[in-house]
């Protein structure tokens, strides 16, 4: 299998990935406790989310968010 692209922002194994925003962005979580958000169009990492105490094993992206107002 041909390697199409390599992201090297995690310090250990990646355990979960999630695509969102019409597949223009991706998030990855790993054994290093980081979640990294990538802009696939710009081919760069946008955010590195830190603060988890243990490995990140699952990700889920909300693709359609609607504001919640009182009494709804």
C-alpha positions, 0 to 999 in steps of 0.5 A: 500500500502506498503512503499518501501522506504522513502526519508526524505531530503525535509522539506515539501511536494514533488511536482514533481519527475523525473527519469533519467539515466536508472532509476538509479537516481531520482530528486525531487522538493518540496514546500521547494524550493529545488531540490534534486538529488538521486542516487538510486543504492547507496541509497543516496542523491547526490545534494541539489540544492537551490536558487529557490524563490518559490516552485518547481512544475515541473522537466524534465531530459535530458537523451540524451545530444549532444554537439552543435557546431557552425553553427548547 
